[in-house]
Amino acid sequence: MADSAPRILLADDERSIQTLLSFALEKDGYEVVSASNGTEALGLLKEQQFDLVVLDVMMPRVDGLEVCRRIRGGSGPQAEVPIIMLTAKSEEIDKVLGLELGADDYITKPFSLRELSSRVRAALRRAGMGRRDDGAAEEDEETVTIHELTLDRARRRVSVRGEEVQTTYVEFEILLALATSRGRVFTRDMLLTRIWGDSAYRDPRTIDVHIRHLREKLELDAKDPEYLFTVRGVGYRFRDLD
C-alpha cells in the first residue's frame, strides 16, 4: 500500500463540505472514499483498508465520536489508523472527548484548505504513509530501554514490566521524544511542534490529554508517576538517568 496513493476515509454529512474536501485532498494526490454518516463510515472500515480517517463530530445515526471509539476499540491494523476530527468552534468539549477516545488530531471549523492539507500530511507522515520529500531513511532499527519500559522504534511497539502496551501514533511520538531526551524539559509548544510540525491552531491542552493517557497505560500509579513527570508552569520531562 506504501507504493500507492494513501487512502483517506472522509466522513461528513454535509454534501458541500464533503465535495470541497474531497476535491482538495484528491488534488494533493490522495485517494478519497466518502461517507455521509457514521454508520456508512463503519461499514466501509470493515470492508476496506484506509491510511487515514477524517471524521466530522456531528453526523446522523452514529456521530464521529462514537465512530472514533469503535475504531480504537477494534483489533488489527485498522484500530491504529490515524484519525482527524472535524469540530465546530463552539464544541470545545468535543475536542477533548475526541482526544480521550483516541483521535490523533482535530481541526476546528471553519478552517482553510491549506490547514487541512498540512494536518493530513502530518498525520500520514507520522504513520509512515506520507511522501518523503527529503528522501530520508527510516530510523535505525533499535530499541530504547529505560528501567522496565522498552520502546521498539522500528515496530513502534511499547512494553512495560514485560507487557505490551497499545499506543496511538501521537502517544508513541510523545513518549519517544521524552524518552530519548531523558531529563530534558519539553514545553507543550515544543511537543506540539515536534509531533505536528508546528503549534499553530492547536490547543496546548492536547498534550495534557495524551500525557494523561500515557500515564494510565504505563504507570503503576498515574498520580505518582515513575516515568512521565510534570514540570509545573513549563511542561513535561522523562525520568532522569538512574
C-alpha positions as CSV (number, residue, x, y, z in Angstrom):
1,M,0.0,0.0,0.0
2,A,3.0,2.3,0.5
3,D,3.7,2.4,-3.3
4,S,0.1,3.7,-4.0
5,A,-1.6,6.9,-3.1
6,P,-2.6,7.0,0.6
7,R,-6.3,6.2,1.0
8,I,-8.5,8.5,3.1
9,L,-11.9,7.9,4.5
10,L,-13.8,11.2,4.7
11,A,-17.0,11.1,6.8
12,D,-19.1,14.3,6.8
13,D,-22.9,14.6,6.4
14,E,-22.7,18.0,4.6
15,R,-22.5,17.3,0.9
16,S,-21.0,20.6,0.0
17,I,-18.2,20.2,2.6
18,Q,-17.6,16.6,1.5
19,T,-17.3,17.7,-2.1
20,L,-14.9,20.5,-1.3
21,L,-12.6,18.5,0.9
22,S,-12.6,15.5,-1.4
23,F,-11.5,17.8,-4.3
24,A,-8.8,19.3,-2.2
25,L,-7.4,16.0,-1.0
26,E,-7.6,14.4,-4.4
27,K,-5.7,17.4,-5.8
28,D,-3.0,16.6,-3.3
29,G,-2.7,13.1,-4.7
30,Y,-4.8,11.1,-2.2
31,E,-7.5,8.6,-2.9
32,V,-10.6,9.7,-1.1
33,V,-13.6,7.5,-0.1
34,S,-16.6,9.4,1.2
35,A,-19.2,8.5,3.8
36,S,-22.3,10.6,4.7
37,N,-22.8,9.3,8.2
38,G,-21.2,7.3,10.9
39,T,-22.9,4.0,10.1
40,E,-21.7,4.2,6.5
41,A,-18.2,5.0,7.7
42,L,-18.1,2.0,10.0
43,G,-19.3,-0.2,7.1
44,L,-16.5,1.0,4.9
45,L,-13.9,0.4,7.6
46,K,-15.0,-3.2,7.8
47,E,-14.7,-3.7,4.1
48,Q,-11.7,-1.7,3.2
49,Q,-8.3,-0.6,4.5
50,F,-7.5,3.1,5.0
51,D,-4.4,5.1,5.8
52,L,-6.3,8.0,7.5
53,V,-9.8,8.7,8.7
54,V,-11.3,12.2,8.8
55,L,-14.4,12.4,10.9
56,D,-16.9,15.2,11.4
57,V,-18.1,15.1,15.0
58,M,-21.8,15.9,14.3
59,M,-23.1,13.2,12.0
60,P,-26.6,11.5,11.9
61,R,-27.2,7.9,13.1
62,V,-23.7,7.4,14.6
63,D,-21.6,10.5,15.4
64,G,-17.9,11.0,14.8
65,L,-17.0,10.4,18.5
66,E,-18.7,7.0,18.5
67,V,-17.0,6.1,15.2
68,C,-13.7,7.0,16.8
69,R,-14.4,5.0,19.9
70,R,-15.3,1.9,17.8
71,I,-12.2,2.2,15.7
72,R,-9.9,2.4,18.7
73,G,-11.9,-0.4,20.4
74,G,-11.4,-2.8,17.5
75,S,-8.4,-5.0,16.7
76,G,-5.9,-5.3,13.9
77,P,-4.0,-2.6,12.0
78,Q,-7.2,-0.6,11.3
79,A,-7.6,0.0,15.1
80,E,-4.4,2.2,14.9
81,V,-5.3,4.2,11.8
82,P,-4.7,7.9,12.3
83,I,-7.9,9.9,13.0
84,I,-8.5,13.6,12.5
85,M,-11.7,15.0,13.9
86,L,-13.6,18.0,12.5
87,T,-15.3,20.1,15.2
88,A,-17.3,23.3,15.2
89,K,-15.7,26.3,17.0
90,S,-18.2,26.1,19.9
91,E,-17.7,22.4,20.5
92,E,-14.7,22.6,22.9
93,I,-15.9,19.6,24.8
94,D,-15.9,17.5,21.6
95,K,-12.2,18.3,21.1
96,V,-11.3,16.9,24.5
97,L,-13.7,13.9,24.1
98,G,-12.2,13.1,20.7
99,L,-8.7,13.0,22.1
100,E,-9.9,11.0,25.1
101,L,-11.3,8.4,22.7
102,G,-8.0,8.2,20.7
103,A,-8.2,10.8,17.9
104,D,-4.8,12.0,16.8
105,D,-5.7,15.5,15.8
106,Y,-8.6,17.8,15.3
107,I,-9.4,20.7,13.1
108,T,-11.8,23.5,14.1
109,K,-14.4,24.7,11.6
110,P,-14.1,27.0,9.7
111,F,-10.7,26.1,8.5
112,S,-8.6,26.7,5.4
113,L,-7.8,24.0,2.9
114,R,-4.1,24.8,3.5
115,E,-4.6,23.9,7.1
116,L,-6.4,20.7,6.2
117,S,-3.6,19.8,3.8
118,S,-1.0,20.4,6.5
119,R,-2.8,18.3,9.1
120,V,-3.3,15.4,6.7
121,R,0.4,15.4,5.6
122,A,1.5,15.5,9.2
123,A,-0.8,12.6,10.2
124,L,0.3,10.5,7.2
125,R,3.9,11.3,7.8
126,R,3.6,10.2,11.4
127,A,2.0,6.9,10.3
128,G,4.8,6.4,7.7
129,M,2.5,6.8,4.8
130,G,3.4,10.3,3.6
131,R,5.7,11.1,0.8
132,R,9.3,11.8,1.9
133,D,10.5,15.0,0.3
134,D,14.0,14.7,1.6
135,G,14.4,11.0,0.9
136,A,15.4,10.4,4.5
137,A,15.8,6.8,5.6
138,E,13.8,5.2,8.3
139,E,15.2,5.5,11.8
140,D,17.7,2.8,12.7
141,E,16.1,-0.4,14.0
142,E,16.8,-0.1,17.6
143,T,15.1,-0.3,21.0
144,V,15.2,2.2,23.8
145,T,15.1,0.6,27.3
146,I,14.6,2.6,30.4
147,H,14.1,0.7,33.7
148,E,11.1,-1.6,32.9
149,L,10.0,0.4,29.8
150,T,11.0,-0.6,26.3
151,L,10.3,1.3,23.0
152,D,10.9,-0.5,19.7
153,R,11.3,2.3,17.2
154,A,11.1,0.1,14.1
155,R,8.0,-1.7,15.1
156,R,6.5,1.2,17.1
157,R,5.8,-1.0,20.0
158,V,5.9,-0.2,23.7
159,S,6.2,-2.6,26.6
160,V,6.3,-2.0,30.3
161,R,7.1,-4.6,33.0
162,G,7.1,-7.3,30.3
163,E,3.6,-6.5,28.9
164,E,3.0,-4.9,25.6
165,V,1.0,-1.6,25.7
166,Q,-1.0,-0.3,22.8
167,T,-0.3,3.4,22.0
168,T,-1.7,5.7,19.3
169,Y,0.7,7.3,16.8
170,V,0.8,10.6,18.8
171,E,1.3,8.9,22.1
172,F,4.2,6.9,20.8
173,E,5.8,10.0,19.3
174,I,5.4,12.0,22.5
175,L,6.9,9.1,24.5
176,L,9.8,8.7,22.1
177,A,10.6,12.4,22.2
178,L,10.7,12.4,26.0
179,A,12.4,9.1,26.5
180,T,15.2,9.8,24.1
181,S,15.9,13.2,25.8
182,R,15.8,12.0,29.4
183,G,15.7,14.7,32.0
184,R,15.1,17.4,29.3
185,V,12.1,19.6,29.9
186,F,9.7,20.0,26.9
187,T,7.1,22.8,26.9
188,R,3.7,21.9,25.4
189,D,4.5,24.1,22.3
190,M,7.8,22.2,21.8
191,L,5.9,18.9,21.8
192,L,3.2,20.2,19.5
193,T,5.9,21.3,17.1
194,R,7.8,18.1,17.4
195,I,4.8,15.9,16.7
196,W,2.8,18.1,14.2
197,G,5.4,20.3,12.7
198,D,4.0,23.5,14.3
199,S,1.9,24.6,17.2
200,A,-0.4,26.8,15.1
201,Y,-4.2,26.3,15.7
202,R,-3.6,23.7,18.3
203,D,-4.6,23.9,21.9
204,P,-1.6,23.1,24.3
205,R,-4.1,21.1,26.4
206,T,-3.9,18.5,23.6
207,I,-0.6,17.4,25.0
208,D,-2.0,17.2,28.5
209,V,-4.6,14.7,27.3
210,H,-2.1,12.5,25.6
211,I,0.3,12.6,28.6
212,R,-2.6,11.5,30.9
213,H,-3.4,8.6,28.6
214,L,0.3,7.5,28.6
215,R,0.4,7.6,32.4
216,E,-2.7,5.5,32.6
217,K,-1.1,2.9,30.3
218,L,2.5,3.0,31.7
219,E,2.5,3.9,35.3
220,L,1.5,1.7,38.2
221,D,0.0,4.8,39.8
222,A,-0.8,7.6,37.3
223,K,-0.9,10.1,40.2
224,D,2.6,9.1,41.3
225,P,4.5,8.5,38.1
226,E,7.9,7.0,37.7
227,Y,8.4,7.8,34.0
228,L,6.5,10.9,32.9
229,F,6.8,14.0,35.2
230,T,5.1,17.3,35.1
231,V,7.3,20.4,35.5
232,R,4.8,23.0,36.8
233,G,4.3,26.0,34.7
234,V,6.6,24.7,32.0
235,G,5.7,21.2,30.6
236,Y,6.9,17.6,30.9
237,R,10.1,15.6,31.2
238,F,11.0,11.9,31.3
239,R,12.7,10.3,34.4
240,D,16.4,11.2,34.8
241,L,19.2,8.7,34.3
242,D,19.4,6.1,37.0
